[in-house]
Structures are given as C-alpha cells and as structure tokens.
Amino acid sequence: MTKLVVLDRDGVVNHESKAFIKNPAEWRAIDGSLDAIARLTAAGFTITIATNQSGVGRGLLSDSDLASIHEKMLAEVAATGGVIDKIVYCPHLPNAGCDCRKPLPGMLRMLGKYFRVSMAGVPVIGDSGRDLAAARAAGARPILVLTGNGEETLADALQAGETVESYTDLAAAADALVS
C-alpha cells in the first residue's frame, strides 16, 4: 500500500517569493525541509509536490525554467537522502477556470489517480488556505505549516473559528507523521 504525502512547494519546501521563483538561483530550501523529506522517504512515504505556478502563465518563467528549478530541488533533496516521486503543477492564471489550480482539488486527484490510491486521509502539507481547501475538497488530511504564509493562514482560520492541524515547519510535520 502506498503511503502518499503531498507537499506544497513555495513556503513549505523552499522560501516563498512575492516576485515568484523564476530560476534555480532564486530557489532556496527552508532550513530543515530537505532533512524532513529524507525522514519521510526513510519512513516509506511516497512524496509528491502539488504546486500552483502561475508565474508560467504570467510569462515570468517558462516550463523549461520551472523544470530547471525542480531539477535543483530534486538534486538537493537527493543529496540528503530524500526522494520526491512526482511533481505536478498548475501553470494557469488564477482566473483561468481550470480545475487544477488550488484551492480546487484537480492536482490532488491527479496524484491519487497516478498512484492508484484514494486521497482519503492522505496528508497534504501546505502554508496557505488554498492548500487546505484543496485537501478538504479531495477528502485528504489538511496540514498547515507556519512557514511561508502559514502564520497568516492560521490567524485567518482561527478568526473564522476553524481548527487546523498545524506545525511550525515541515520538519515538525514530518516528525508527527513518522512517529
């Protein structure tokens, strides 16, 4: 049985940028995130990334640029002993009407189909309300990390009276999943 975990990229694995991550030099891992992926790998998890990348649709970077960024990420993850098994992304603009852009669950359903698993209860770790909404819509387990936009997302959730499973960062979330 596949033990799947889905990670958002920006704000979870690497530092967020309001100006978008446009090339490999701008991609910087959050302290502890690569080791967290290695721990999840060692514990038998299949690790995936589902990320909105509207910078492609905005013309700020090409699919090739994004592939180069992901190659850097995969190499740094591999250097710590981790494996990311699949990356899916939505290149569309927020108003494009696609079903893949989070908060819609299209990318999560795509991953479930690819790995032939139900998304029910699958941990989906993100830093934004979009990530949590997509997880809920797919029947997955939404987990918030307080890196990236996470603190603001938590404050919004608490103000709305919602309860959210949350951790300080990906390392703490990984510890909870492997314990």
DRENPA-3360 file (N, C-alpha, C; in nm, 2 decimals, always signed):
BEGIN
1 = MTKLVVLD = +0.09/-0.12/+0.00/+0.00/+0.00/+0.00/+0.09/+0.12/+0.00 ~ +0.06/+0.22/-0.09/+0.13/+0.34/-0.10/+0.10/+0.44/+0.01 ~ +0.20/+0.48/+0.09/+0.18/+0.58/+0.19/+0.22/+0.72/+0.12 ~ +0.12/+0.79/+0.07/+0.14/+0.91/+0.00/+0.14/+1.03/+0.09 ~ +0.22/+1.13/+0.06/+0.21/+1.26/+0.13/+0.23/+1.36/+0.02 ~ +0.15/+1.47/+0.02/+0.16/+1.57/-0.08/+0.21/+1.70/-0.01 ~ +0.31/+1.76/-0.07/+0.36/+1.89/-0.02/+0.34/+2.00/-0.12 ~ +0.30/+2.11/-0.07/+0.31/+2.23/-0.15/+0.46/+2.27/-0.16;
9 = RDGVVNHE = +0.50/+2.35/-0.26/+0.64/+2.38/-0.27/+0.68/+2.51/-0.20 ~ +0.63/+2.62/-0.26/+0.67/+2.75/-0.21/+0.61/+2.78/-0.07 ~ +0.70/+2.81/+0.03/+0.65/+2.83/+0.16/+0.65/+2.71/+0.25 ~ +0.67/+2.59/+0.19/+0.68/+2.46/+0.26/+0.82/+2.40/+0.25 ~ +0.86/+2.38/+0.13/+0.99/+2.32/+0.10/+1.10/+2.43/+0.08 ~ +1.06/+2.54/+0.01/+1.15/+2.65/-0.01/+1.09/+2.78/+0.03 ~ +1.17/+2.88/+0.04/+1.13/+3.01/+0.08/+1.04/+3.07/-0.03 ~ +0.93/+3.13/+0.01/+0.83/+3.20/-0.07/+0.89/+3.33/-0.13;
17 = SKAFIKNP = +0.84/+3.37/-0.25/+0.88/+3.50/-0.30/+0.76/+3.56/-0.37 ~ +0.73/+3.68/-0.32/+0.61/+3.75/-0.38/+0.64/+3.78/-0.53 ~ +0.77/+3.79/-0.57/+0.80/+3.81/-0.71/+0.82/+3.68/-0.79 ~ +0.78/+3.57/-0.73/+0.79/+3.44/-0.79/+0.93/+3.39/-0.80 ~ +0.95/+3.26/-0.79/+1.08/+3.19/-0.80/+1.09/+3.17/-0.95 ~ +1.18/+3.24/-1.02/+1.19/+3.24/-1.16/+1.31/+3.16/-1.22 ~ +1.40/+3.12/-1.14/+1.52/+3.05/-1.18/+1.58/+2.97/-1.07 ~ +1.67/+2.88/-1.10/+1.72/+2.79/-0.99/+1.80/+2.87/-0.88;
25 = AEWRAIDG = +1.86/+2.98/-0.92/+1.94/+3.06/-0.82/+1.84/+3.12/-0.71 ~ +1.72/+3.15/-0.75/+1.62/+3.20/-0.65/+1.56/+3.10/-0.56 ~ +1.57/+2.97/-0.59/+1.52/+2.86/-0.51/+1.61/+2.84/-0.40 ~ +1.55/+2.86/-0.27/+1.63/+2.83/-0.15/+1.55/+2.75/-0.05 ~ +1.60/+2.64/-0.01/+1.53/+2.55/+0.08/+1.51/+2.61/+0.21 ~ +1.40/+2.59/+0.28/+1.38/+2.63/+0.41/+1.46/+2.54/+0.50 ~ +1.52/+2.59/+0.60/+1.60/+2.51/+0.70/+1.52/+2.39/+0.75 ~ +1.58/+2.28/+0.74/+1.52/+2.15/+0.79/+1.42/+2.08/+0.69;
33 = SLDAIARL = +1.38/+2.15/+0.58/+1.28/+2.09/+0.49/+1.34/+1.97/+0.42 ~ +1.46/+1.98/+0.37/+1.52/+1.87/+0.30/+1.54/+1.75/+0.38 ~ +1.59/+1.77/+0.51/+1.60/+1.66/+0.60/+1.47/+1.60/+0.63 ~ +1.36/+1.68/+0.64/+1.23/+1.63/+0.67/+1.18/+1.54/+0.55 ~ +1.21/+1.58/+0.43/+1.18/+1.49/+0.32/+1.26/+1.36/+0.32 ~ +1.38/+1.37/+0.36/+1.46/+1.25/+0.38/+1.40/+1.15/+0.49 ~ +1.36/+1.21/+0.60/+1.30/+1.13/+0.70/+1.17/+1.06/+0.65 ~ +1.09/+1.14/+0.58/+0.96/+1.08/+0.52/+1.00/+0.97/+0.43;
41 = TAAGFTIT = +1.10/+0.99/+0.34/+1.14/+0.89/+0.25/+1.19/+0.76/+0.33 ~ +1.27/+0.78/+0.43/+1.32/+0.67/+0.51/+1.20/+0.59/+0.58 ~ +1.10/+0.66/+0.61/+0.98/+0.60/+0.68/+0.88/+0.53/+0.58 ~ +0.92/+0.54/+0.45/+0.84/+0.46/+0.35/+0.73/+0.55/+0.28 ~ +0.73/+0.68/+0.30/+0.64/+0.76/+0.23/+0.67/+0.78/+0.09 ~ +0.57/+0.79/+0.00/+0.59/+0.84/-0.14/+0.56/+0.98/-0.13 ~ +0.66/+1.07/-0.17/+0.65/+1.21/-0.15/+0.62/+1.28/-0.29 ~ +0.52/+1.36/-0.29/+0.49/+1.43/-0.41/+0.48/+1.58/-0.38;
49 = IATNQSGV = +0.48/+1.66/-0.49/+0.46/+1.80/-0.48/+0.35/+1.84/-0.57 ~ +0.26/+1.92/-0.52/+0.15/+1.98/-0.60/+0.15/+2.13/-0.57 ~ +0.19/+2.21/-0.68/+0.22/+2.35/-0.66/+0.15/+2.44/-0.77 ~ +0.09/+2.54/-0.73/+0.04/+2.65/-0.82/+0.16/+2.72/-0.87 ~ +0.18/+2.73/-1.00/+0.29/+2.81/-1.06/+0.24/+2.90/-1.17 ~ +0.16/+3.00/-1.13/+0.10/+3.09/-1.22/+0.21/+3.18/-1.29 ~ +0.33/+3.19/-1.23/+0.44/+3.26/-1.30/+0.46/+3.21/-1.44 ~ +0.43/+3.08/-1.47/+0.44/+3.03/-1.61/+0.33/+3.10/-1.69;
57 = GRGLLSDS = +0.21/+3.10/-1.64/+0.10/+3.16/-1.72/+0.12/+3.31/-1.73 ~ +0.19/+3.37/-1.64/+0.21/+3.52/-1.65/+0.33/+3.55/-1.74 ~ +0.40/+3.45/-1.78/+0.51/+3.47/-1.87/+0.64/+3.51/-1.80 ~ +0.64/+3.49/-1.66/+0.76/+3.53/-1.58/+0.87/+3.42/-1.59 ~ +0.83/+3.30/-1.62/+0.92/+3.19/-1.64/+0.86/+3.09/-1.74 ~ +0.94/+3.01/-1.80/+0.89/+2.91/-1.90/+0.88/+2.77/-1.83 ~ +0.82/+2.68/-1.90/+0.81/+2.54/-1.84/+0.95/+2.49/-1.83 ~ +1.04/+2.53/-1.92/+1.18/+2.49/-1.91/+1.25/+2.55/-1.78;
65 = DLASIHEK = +1.22/+2.67/-1.76/+1.28/+2.74/-1.63/+1.23/+2.66/-1.51 ~ +1.10/+2.63/-1.51/+1.04/+2.56/-1.40/+1.10/+2.42/-1.38 ~ +1.13/+2.36/-1.49/+1.19/+2.22/-1.49/+1.33/+2.24/-1.43 ~ +1.41/+2.34/-1.46/+1.54/+2.36/-1.41/+1.53/+2.39/-1.26 ~ +1.43/+2.46/-1.21/+1.42/+2.49/-1.07/+1.39/+2.35/-1.00 ~ +1.30/+2.27/-1.06/+1.27/+2.14/-1.00/+1.39/+2.05/-1.00 ~ +1.47/+2.06/-1.10/+1.59/+1.97/-1.10/+1.68/+2.01/-0.99 ~ +1.70/+2.14/-0.96/+1.78/+2.18/-0.84/+1.72/+2.13/-0.71;
73 = MLAEVAAT = +1.59/+2.14/-0.70/+1.52/+2.09/-0.58/+1.54/+1.94/-0.56 ~ +1.52/+1.87/-0.67/+1.54/+1.72/-0.66/+1.68/+1.68/-0.63 ~ +1.78/+1.75/-0.68/+1.92/+1.72/-0.65/+1.95/+1.75/-0.51 ~ +1.90/+1.86/-0.45/+1.92/+1.89/-0.31/+1.85/+1.80/-0.22 ~ +1.73/+1.76/-0.26/+1.66/+1.65/-0.18/+1.74/+1.52/-0.18 ~ +1.78/+1.48/-0.30/+1.86/+1.36/-0.31/+1.99/+1.36/-0.23 ~ +2.05/+1.47/-0.23/+2.18/+1.49/-0.15/+2.16/+1.46/+0.00 ~ +2.04/+1.48/+0.05/+2.01/+1.45/+0.19/+1.95/+1.31/+0.21;
81 = GGVIDKIV = +1.93/+1.23/+0.10/+1.88/+1.10/+0.11/+1.73/+1.09/+0.09 ~ +1.67/+1.20/+0.05/+1.52/+1.20/+0.02/+1.49/+1.18/-0.13 ~ +1.37/+1.15/-0.15/+1.32/+1.13/-0.29/+1.18/+1.20/-0.30 ~ +1.17/+1.28/-0.41/+1.03/+1.33/-0.44/+0.99/+1.25/-0.57 ~ +0.88/+1.17/-0.55/+0.84/+1.08/-0.65/+0.77/+1.14/-0.77 ~ +0.70/+1.25/-0.75/+0.62/+1.31/-0.86/+0.60/+1.46/-0.82 ~ +0.61/+1.54/-0.93/+0.57/+1.68/-0.91/+0.47/+1.72/-1.02 ~ +0.36/+1.77/-0.97/+0.25/+1.83/-1.06/+0.24/+1.98/-1.03;
89 = YCPHLPNA = +0.21/+2.05/-1.13/+0.19/+2.19/-1.11/+0.08/+2.25/-1.20 ~ +0.02/+2.36/-1.16/-0.08/+2.43/-1.23/-0.01/+2.56/-1.29 ~ +0.00/+2.57/-1.42/+0.07/+2.69/-1.47/-0.03/+2.80/-1.50 ~ -0.16/+2.78/-1.47/-0.26/+2.87/-1.51/-0.27/+3.00/-1.42 ~ -0.33/+3.10/-1.48/-0.36/+3.22/-1.40/-0.48/+3.20/-1.31 ~ -0.49/+3.27/-1.20/-0.60/+3.25/-1.10/-0.74/+3.25/-1.16 ~ -0.76/+3.33/-1.27/-0.90/+3.33/-1.32/-0.91/+3.25/-1.45 ~ -0.83/+3.15/-1.47/-0.83/+3.07/-1.59/-0.94/+2.97/-1.60;
97 = GCDCRKPL = -1.00/+2.94/-1.49/-1.11/+2.85/-1.48/-1.07/+2.70/-1.49 ~ -0.95/+2.67/-1.47/-0.90/+2.53/-1.47/-0.95/+2.46/-1.34 ~ -0.94/+2.33/-1.34/-0.97/+2.25/-1.22/-0.85/+2.21/-1.14 ~ -0.73/+2.25/-1.19/-0.61/+2.20/-1.13/-0.56/+2.30/-1.03 ~ -0.59/+2.43/-1.04/-0.53/+2.53/-0.95/-0.60/+2.52/-0.81 ~ -0.51/+2.51/-0.71/-0.56/+2.51/-0.58/-0.62/+2.65/-0.55 ~ -0.74/+2.65/-0.49/-0.80/+2.56/-0.39/-0.88/+2.45/-0.45 ~ -0.89/+2.43/-0.58/-0.96/+2.32/-0.64/-0.87/+2.19/-0.63;
105 = PGMLRMLG = -0.93/+2.08/-0.62/-0.86/+1.95/-0.59/-0.80/+1.88/-0.71 ~ -0.80/+1.94/-0.83/-0.76/+1.87/-0.95/-0.62/+1.81/-0.94 ~ -0.52/+1.88/-0.89/-0.38/+1.82/-0.88/-0.38/+1.70/-0.79 ~ -0.45/+1.72/-0.68/-0.45/+1.61/-0.58/-0.52/+1.48/-0.63 ~ -0.63/+1.51/-0.71/-0.70/+1.39/-0.77/-0.61/+1.33/-0.88 ~ -0.53/+1.41/-0.95/-0.44/+1.36/-1.05/-0.33/+1.27/-0.98 ~ -0.28/+1.31/-0.87/-0.18/+1.23/-0.79/-0.25/+1.10/-0.74 ~ -0.37/+1.11/-0.69/-0.43/+0.99/-0.65/-0.45/+0.89/-0.76;
113 = KYFRVSMA = -0.49/+0.94/-0.88/-0.51/+0.85/-1.00/-0.37/+0.80/-1.04 ~ -0.27/+0.88/-1.04/-0.14/+0.84/-1.09/-0.08/+0.72/-1.00 ~ -0.10/+0.74/-0.87/-0.05/+0.64/-0.77/-0.16/+0.53/-0.74 ~ -0.27/+0.54/-0.80/-0.38/+0.45/-0.78/-0.42/+0.43/-0.63 ~ -0.43/+0.55/-0.56/-0.47/+0.54/-0.42/-0.59/+0.64/-0.40 ~ -0.67/+0.61/-0.30/-0.77/+0.71/-0.26/-0.70/+0.82/-0.19 ~ -0.75/+0.94/-0.21/-0.69/+1.06/-0.14/-0.74/+1.07/+0.00 ~ -0.84/+0.99/+0.04/-0.89/+0.99/+0.17/-0.79/+0.98/+0.28;
121 = GVPVIGDS = -0.77/+1.08/+0.36/-0.68/+1.08/+0.47/-0.53/+1.11/+0.44 ~ -0.50/+1.12/+0.31/-0.36/+1.15/+0.27/-0.32/+1.28/+0.32 ~ -0.20/+1.29/+0.39/-0.16/+1.42/+0.44/-0.12/+1.51/+0.32 ~ -0.18/+1.63/+0.33/-0.15/+1.74/+0.23/-0.09/+1.86/+0.31 ~ +0.04/+1.88/+0.29/+0.10/+1.98/+0.38/+0.12/+2.11/+0.30 ~ +0.06/+2.22/+0.35/+0.07/+2.35/+0.28/+0.08/+2.46/+0.38 ~ +0.10/+2.58/+0.32/+0.11/+2.70/+0.40/+0.00/+2.80/+0.38 ~ -0.09/+2.77/+0.29/-0.20/+2.87/+0.26/-0.34/+2.80/+0.27;
129 = GRDLAAAR = -0.43/+2.89/+0.27/-0.57/+2.85/+0.27/-0.61/+2.77/+0.15 ~ -0.55/+2.80/+0.04/-0.57/+2.73/-0.09/-0.53/+2.58/-0.08 ~ -0.42/+2.56/-0.01/-0.37/+2.42/+0.01/-0.47/+2.34/+0.10 ~ -0.51/+2.40/+0.21/-0.60/+2.34/+0.30/-0.74/+2.31/+0.23 ~ -0.79/+2.41/+0.15/-0.91/+2.39/+0.08/-0.91/+2.28/-0.02 ~ -0.80/+2.27/-0.09/-0.78/+2.16/-0.19/-0.78/+2.03/-0.12 ~ -0.71/+2.02/-0.01/-0.70/+1.89/+0.07/-0.84/+1.85/+0.11 ~ -0.92/+1.95/+0.17/-1.05/+1.91/+0.21/-1.14/+1.87/+0.10;
137 = AAGARPIL = -1.13/+1.94/-0.02/-1.21/+1.91/-0.13/-1.18/+1.77/-0.19 ~ -1.06/+1.72/-0.17/-1.01/+1.59/-0.22/-1.04/+1.48/-0.11 ~ -1.08/+1.52/+0.01/-1.10/+1.42/+0.11/-0.97/+1.39/+0.18 ~ -0.87/+1.47/+0.16/-0.74/+1.44/+0.22/-0.73/+1.50/+0.36 ~ -0.61/+1.49/+0.42/-0.59/+1.54/+0.56/-0.51/+1.67/+0.54 ~ -0.57/+1.79/+0.56/-0.50/+1.92/+0.55/-0.41/+1.94/+0.67 ~ -0.29/+1.97/+0.64/-0.19/+2.00/+0.75/-0.12/+2.14/+0.71 ~ -0.12/+2.23/+0.81/-0.07/+2.36/+0.79/+0.07/+2.37/+0.85;
145 = VLTGNGEE = +0.17/+2.43/+0.78/+0.29/+2.46/+0.84/+0.30/+2.61/+0.85 ~ +0.37/+2.66/+0.95/+0.37/+2.81/+0.98/+0.48/+2.88/+0.91 ~ +0.55/+2.81/+0.82/+0.65/+2.88/+0.73/+0.57/+2.95/+0.62 ~ +0.64/+3.02/+0.54/+0.57/+3.09/+0.42/+0.46/+3.17/+0.47 ~ +0.34/+3.15/+0.42/+0.22/+3.22/+0.46/+0.14/+3.16/+0.57 ~ +0.21/+3.06/+0.64/+0.14/+2.98/+0.73/+0.08/+3.05/+0.86 ~ +0.16/+3.14/+0.91/+0.11/+3.21/+1.03/-0.01/+3.30/+1.00 ~ -0.01/+3.36/+0.88/-0.13/+3.44/+0.84/-0.25/+3.35/+0.82;
153 = TLADALQA = -0.22/+3.24/+0.75/-0.33/+3.14/+0.72/-0.39/+3.09/+0.85 ~ -0.30/+3.06/+0.95/-0.35/+3.01/+1.08/-0.44/+3.12/+1.15 ~ -0.39/+3.24/+1.15/-0.47/+3.35/+1.21/-0.61/+3.36/+1.14 ~ -0.61/+3.35/+1.01/-0.74/+3.36/+0.94/-0.83/+3.25/+0.97 ~ -0.77/+3.13/+0.98/-0.85/+3.01/+1.02/-0.91/+3.02/+1.16 ~ -0.83/+3.07/+1.25/-0.87/+3.08/+1.39/-0.98/+3.19/+1.40 ~ -0.96/+3.30/+1.33/-1.06/+3.40/+1.33/-1.20/+3.35/+1.27 ~ -1.19/+3.26/+1.18/-1.31/+3.20/+1.12/-1.37/+3.09/+1.20;
161 = GETVESYT = -1.30/+3.06/+1.32/-1.35/+2.95/+1.40/-1.31/+2.81/+1.36 ~ -1.22/+2.80/+1.27/-1.18/+2.67/+1.21/-1.07/+2.62/+1.30 ~ -1.06/+2.48/+1.31/-0.95/+2.42/+1.37/-0.86/+2.36/+1.26 ~ -0.73/+2.37/+1.27/-0.64/+2.33/+1.17/-0.52/+2.25/+1.24 ~ -0.49/+2.14/+1.18/-0.37/+2.07/+1.23/-0.25/+2.15/+1.18 ~ -0.17/+2.19/+1.27/-0.06/+2.28/+1.23/+0.07/+2.25/+1.30 ~ +0.18/+2.28/+1.23/+0.31/+2.25/+1.29/+0.40/+2.37/+1.25 ~ +0.51/+2.39/+1.32/+0.60/+2.51/+1.30/+0.66/+2.50/+1.16;
169 = DLAAAADA = +0.69/+2.39/+1.11/+0.75/+2.38/+0.98/+0.74/+2.23/+0.93 ~ +0.80/+2.21/+0.81/+0.79/+2.07/+0.75/+0.86/+1.97/+0.84 ~ +0.97/+2.01/+0.90/+1.04/+1.92/+0.99/+0.95/+1.87/+1.10 ~ +0.87/+1.96/+1.16/+0.78/+1.92/+1.27/+0.67/+1.83/+1.22 ~ +0.62/+1.87/+1.10/+0.51/+1.79/+1.04/+0.56/+1.65/+1.01 ~ +0.68/+1.64/+0.95/+0.73/+1.51/+0.92/+0.75/+1.42/+1.05 ~ +0.80/+1.49/+1.15/+0.82/+1.42/+1.28/+0.68/+1.36/+1.33 ~ +0.58/+1.44/+1.31/+0.45/+1.39/+1.36/+0.40/+1.27/+1.27;
177 = LVS = +0.43/+1.28/+1.14/+0.38/+1.17/+1.05/+0.46/+1.04/+1.07 ~ +0.59/+1.05/+1.10/+0.67/+0.93/+1.12/+0.67/+0.87/+1.26 ~ +0.61/+0.94/+1.35/+0.61/+0.89/+1.49/+0.51/+0.79/+1.52;
% end
